């Protein structure tokens, strides 16, 4: 237990809820099971006895996880394929953050979690549904979306050297639906996402609780009760879930004895925080044109690092967020060089109480057909008779940063501690005492696992 409290812990969850489109008769009568029972449509084979369905049923047997899908090792990523996947996650991360930036308070999401889930959705989409997903998530630059993401996931699974990174995917499907075998095979083979059958039609809330339990287990209990009451209904046919858990240690931890009280100039006023301190070589750069500077703090193993972008002014974060773009962010990071940095970084935790509903945000990014009952085309997932459409997308993420560890982020450790000669310049003062932007990226691929901002303790 001591090791867990002494390392940064982060987790994220994302779920997509697919529903069957109601018939015309169902829509005219409200689309509810009760309304359909009173006025069945033409396609109903028999009258539904609501009274009998409401009778208590035998307590269901404990759920047993289906065996994990066997994933053959994907071919190694070529430099071009790795760059394409990284560009897609970086571009989506910037797009998403800009649209969420107007919301008040701290913010933390996992672009990688959302992109991975939608890569699985894209595999089952056709026509305009597929093209809109490709454009919004920047998949159109990836020759093989499924294969590219599968290879990146395999690299994440192999992460080692003082960190733990687990990515889990699963399909929870209505047991009476004959899902397309080719889709079930592809998601299992490429994403390690087995199909688990649940009774959405007759027991929607127990099914919701089962999904929440699975997510809590996969995120070491950091993400709990994420799918709110009512998010799963009798017309739910499929819930596609991605969960990410990360626990890492700094390459060079902060010395707890040097942590002290210090002011943080947040948007709600000044607050006292526990400010951590360390001095050493880190990659440092300037965000040209955005009036900000950034620093990378590597984790053990050198495969991930935390990137902190700090505005020059205490009220400069909105301008930095407005200037945010994939190309700009990449350029800022690539231009960073190894310097001696005197760093002061607050301990912080971001733990949203409710899941973030993303449908409206995704629709504003051009994902419209997937949510439209008249236009969605997911016939690669289930028969056309089911008329699958996405009803909502839910996301939640958690992060804790302390002296010993921080969230997954990319950084290159090579050269940071090198240099036997005494530095000719004084160390760069990097005092994070005002609202800042941060992200966690994979050094090898450049993919953004997590991204957020901290504005108030």
N, C-alpha and C positions, 0 to 999 in steps of 0.2 A: 504493500500500500504506500510506503514511503516513496518508492521510486515514481509512482504515478503522480504524487503531489509535487514532486521536484522536477517535473518535465512539463513542457507545454503540451496541452491537449486540445485538439480541435476536431470537430466533426461536422458533417453536413448531410442533409437528406433532401431528396427530390422525388416527387411522385406525380405521375400523370394518371388521371382517371378517365377511362374510356367508357362511354355509355352507349346503349343501343338507342337509335332514334325512335321516338314514339310514332305510332301510326297516326294517320289523320284523325281517326276516332279518338285516340288517346289524347291528342293535343286538344281537341274540342272539349274534352271532359276533364281537362287539367293535367292529363298525363300521369296521374297517380294510380297506384294499384287499386285503391278504393273506387276511383272513378271508373276505371276499366272494368271492375267487377260489376258495377251498376249498368254500364253501357258497353258491352264487349264490341270490339271491331269485327269486321268481316272475317279477318283471318283467325279469329279465336275458334278453337276446335270444341271447347266445352266451357260451360259457365263456371266461373271461379267461385268457390265457396269461401268467402272471406272469413266467415265465422269459424269454419273448420280449420282454416290456415292459422287463425289466431290462437288455437289451442296450444298449450305448452307442449314442447317437444322434448324428447329425451336429451339429457345433457350430452353435448358432443364429446367425442373422445379427444384426448389431447392431440394437438397438431404435431405431426412429425415432419421435419424438413425433408423434402425430396433430395435424392442424392445430387451432389453438385455436378453440373454439366462438365463433361470431359473436354478440356480445351487443348487441342494440339498446339504446340508452340508455333506462333505465327512467324513468318520470315522476318529477319532483322529489318528494322526501318532503314530505308535509304535516306541519305541526307535530304533529298527533295521531299520525300514523304513526311519525314519528321518536321521539316520546316512548314509544310502545308498544314499539318495538324496544329502546330504551335500557333501559326498565324490565325487559324480559325478560332481558337480559344481566346487568344489575345484580343482579336477584333470583337468577338461577342462580349468579352469582359468589359471592354471600353463602352460598347453600345449600351449594355445593361446598366452599368454604373451611371452613365449620363442620365438615363431615364429614371433612375431611382434617387438621383442626387437631390431633387426638390423635396424629398421627404425629410422631416426633422429627425434629429438624433443620430446615434451611432448606427452603422450599417455594416453587415457582414454577409457575404454570399459565396458560393462556390461555383464559378463559371464552368469549371471542369465537370462538376457533378451534373449540372443542367445540360451541358453540351453532350456528355456521354449518354444521358437518358434520351435526348432527342436524336442522337445518332442511331439508337435502336428504333426509335419511332420512324425515322427516315427510311430505314430498311423495309418498313411495311407500308410505306406511302407510295401513291402513284399520282400522275398528272399534276395539276396545280398544287395539290397538297404537298407533294414532294418538292416541287420547284420553289415554293414559298419557304419551306423549311431550309432548303439548301441556301437560299439567299440570306435569310435572317441569321442563320448560324454560320455563314461563310463556309459551308461545305463544298461550294461549287469549285473551290480551288484544290480539292482533294480527289485524286483519281479513284481511290477505293476507300470510301468513308468507313465502312465496317472494318476492313482490314487495317486501315491506318489507326483507328482508335483501339482496335484489338492489340496491335503491336505496342502502342503507348501504354495501355493497361498492363501488358506483360512486363514492361520495364518498371512500372510502378510496383507491381507485385514483387519484383526482385530487389527493391530498394532495401538497403541494409546500412550498417555502419552507425549504430546509435540512434536509429529512428524506426518507427513502425508506421507503415502506410498500408491500409487495407481499403480496397474498393470492392463493394459487393453489389450485384445487380440481381433482380428477380422479377418474374412476371407472376402476378396473382390473377388467375383467370376464373370466370364463372364455369363451374363444372359441367354444365349442360351444353356449352359452346364447343363446336368442333373447330379449334384454331388450326390455321394452315400449318401442316407439318414442316414445310420448308422454312417458314418464319420461326417456328419454335426451334428448329434445328440450327438456324443461323444465329439467333440470339444466344442460344446455349453454347454453340461452338466458338463464336467470336467474343461474346461478352461474359460468358460464364453465368448466364441468367436462366436457371431452370424455371419451368412452369409449375406453379403450385395451384391446385384446384381448390376453390372455395365456393360457398353457397351464397352468392350475392343476392340471388332472387328471393330466397326464403329467410336468410339470416344475414342481412347486410351489416348490422352493427357488430355482431361477433366477428365478421370478416374484417371490418375496420380495426377492431381491437387486435386481431391476429397480425395485421400488417404493422400496426404501431409497435407491437411486441417484437416483431422481427427487426424493425429499424433500431429499437432501443438496444437489442442484443448486438447488432452489428456496429453500433457506435459506442459501445461500452457504457451504455445508459446515459450518454450525454444528450441525445435527442430523444425526447419522450413525448407521447401523446400528440404526435405531429398532425395526424389527419383528424381534423375537428369533427364533432358530431354533425351528421348530415352530409359529410363529404362523400360517403358511400351510400348508395341507395339500391332499391330493387332492380333498377335498370342498369346498374353498373355491370360491365362485362369484363373489364380488364383494368388492373392497376399496375403500372410499370414503375418500378422503384429502383433508385440508385442511392447508396449510402457510402460515405467516405469517412474514414477515421484516421487521424494522424497524431502521432506523439513523437516529438523529437527533442534532441538536446543540442544546445549551441556548440559550435566547434570550440569556441572560447567562452565559457559561461561568465556571467556577471558575478562579481564577488558580493555575496549577501551583506557583508559587513559595510560595504560602501553605499548601500541603499539608504536613502534619507528622505525626509519629508521635503516637498518642494511645491511651488504653485504651478497650476495648470490653468491657462487662460482659455477656458472653454466658451462655447456659445451662450451658455446659461450663466456665465460669470466665473470668477476665479474659484478654484477648488484646490485643496491640498491632496497631493497624490504621493505614492511611494515611487520615488525616482531612482532607477537603477543606473549604475555608472560603470563604464569600462573604457580603457584606452588601448588602442592597438591599430593594426593595419586592416582597413576595410576598403571595399570599392566605394568611391564617392564620386558624385557627378552633379552637374547643374542642369535643371530642366530649362533649356533655352526658351525664352519667350514666355514662360509660365511663372516667372519670379518664384522659383522654388529650387530646392536642392534635394538630393536623395542619397541614401546609403544602403548597402546590402550587408546583411548579417548572416553568415553561413551557418548551416547545421553540420553536425558531425557527418562525415562521409562526403561532403562537398557536392552532393547531388541536389540539394534544396537550400533555399535561403529566403529570408524575409527582406523585402524591399520597402523602405519607408521613404515616402515623398513628403517633404516638409515645406510649406509655403514660407516665404520670407516674412510675411506679415501675419499677425494673429487672426486677421479677418480675410486672409487670402485663399482659403480653401475653395470657396465657390468658384473663383476665377480659375483655379487649377483644375477643378472638375469640369468646368465648361470647356477648357482647352484639351481635355483628355481625348486621345485617339490612339488606335493601335500602333500606327506608324510613329507617332510622337513618343509614346511610352517606350516602344522598342528602342528608338534612337537615344532616349535619355539613359536607359539602362546600358546599352552597348557602349556609350561614350564614357561611362564611369571608369575611373582608374584607381589603382591602389594608392591610398594615402594613409598617413597616421591620423586617426580620428579620435577626438575626445568626445565620447558619446554619452548622452543622458537620455534614457528612454523610460517612460512610466510602465509599471506593471499595469496590465489591463485585462479585463474580461468582457466579452460581448456575448450575452445569452438572451436572445429574443424570447418572449413569453409565448408568442403565437407564430404559427407558420405564415409565410408570405405567400399570398395568392398571386400568381403571375399571369393569369390569363389576359387581363387588360394590358399589361406591359408587353406581352408577346404579340398581341394583336396590333399594338402601336408600332411594333417592329416588322410588321408585314405577315405574321403568321395568322391568317384569317380563315382559310378554307378548312383547316384542321378542326376549328371550333364551330364550323357552320354545318348544321344538320343536313342542309341541302347540297353541300359541295364537298364535304370530307370524303376522301377516297382511301380507305385502309383495307381494301379487299385482299391485300397480300397478308393481312393478319388474320382475318376471319371472313366467312362467307358474306357476300353482299346482302343477304337477308338480314344480317345483324345491323347493318348500317352504322358501323362504329363512328363515333365522333368524340373528340376530347371535350370533357365538360369543365375541367379546371386543372391547373398545375400548382402544386404546393412545394414550398422550399423553406428550409430552416438550417441555420448554421450556428456553430458555437466555437468560440476561441478563447483561450486563456494563455497569457504571456507572462513569464516570470523570469527570475535570474538564471534558471537552468535550461529553459527551453522556450521556443516560440513556434508559431504556426508555420506550416509548410510553405517554404518560399525558396526561390532559386538563388544561388550565389556561387561564385567560383572562388575556392579557397586558395588556388595556386597563386603564389606571389604575395599573398596578403601578409604573410609572416616573414617573408624573405627580406633580405637587405641587411648585411652586416654593418654597413656604414651608418653613422648617425645621420638622421634626417637634417637636411639643410633648412627646411621650412618648419615653422611651428605647427603643431597639430591643428586640424580643422575642428572648430567648435560646432558640434551638432547637438543642440539642446531641444528635445522634443517636448516643449512646454505649451503647445498650442495645437488646435485641430490639424490632423494629418491624414494622409492617404497611405494605405499599405496593401501589399499583395504578397502572395506566396506562389512562387513559380518553380517549375522543374528546370534545373540548369541545362540538362541534356537536351530537352526538347523545346524549352522556352514556353511550354504550356502554363497557363495561369490556373492553379488549383483553387486558390482562395483570393478574395479581394474585398476590401472594406475601407471604412474610415472611422476614426475615433475623434469625437468632438466634445464629449462631456463625460467625466468620470461617473 
